[in-house]
């Protein structure tokens, strides 16, 4: 598949293209110096960091204190713009939701809050942005929040989330494992369960199927061998794969009990996927990076090792036409 990537700096549209795409002679869509809306259905990276962001509160480590500009370190989320139906969609409601919706609006002819939000699970970086839809904030009416059974029950029975439901700020819409959701004639979403710490809700990944291309989004998962699917096979069936890159390696979190946070290390994923062809590796983007993850720094050895292995680290404002 031809790979299109648009890369802009936060709120400052610049002519830019991914270096690897240029080297490989791929077609690259460019934007002018003026803000432009997208003219084709596209996926937008709205954030790449783990739930508590970067720098993280109370962090005195160099990974936090050495950051000179954290403007592009928003919490992990993606958006979808569908100009054909004049709609946009948000996957996960993070604490950075206000800035992320503003970013998403740059690419859309409509500037309202998305009518539909799809959640992955009940960890703080993935749903707490809903609070800004309440009467203290946007005071929205009837924003559709798509959730599976346990997440629906969690929001209905716990405050302050049930206040959003009772006041009509949000309308909970039940989704089911592997059911196809038709957002438009040529845009579909398929939610699927993945293993993770499910204290309050299920954990969901999404397959996004556009008019021409498809993607999977798995920001949180336990070790790949705990999943009842084969990640290699799943990558083969899509054009882009945005997968859990929370930690680079074990050394990074030697201050924590690893059994409590069994994310697949990036180095483990690289090892698992090392036999993929260059074309297949080129689909993979690591996302949801912890504040300790050295791959957040493009000048780090970790970042360079990922790129040299044929994979990518997702970046804020990258746009992938679907």
Secondary structure, DSSP 8 states (H G I E B T S, - for coil): -----B--BTTB------HHHHHTT-------SS----SS-EEEEEE-B-TT-SS-TT--SHHHHT-S--TT--BSEEEEEETTTTEEEEE---TTHHHHHHHHHHTSS--S--SEEE---SSHHHHGGGGGGSTTTT--S-EEEEE-HHHHHHHHHSTTHHHHHHTTSEEEEE--TT-EEEEETTEEEEEEE--S--SSS--EEEEEE-SS-EEEEES--B-GGGSSS-HHHHHHT-SEEEEE-S-S-GGGGTTS-GGGS-B--HHHHHHHTTTS-HHHHTTEEEE-B-TT-GGGSTTSHHHHHHHHTT-EE--TT-EEE-
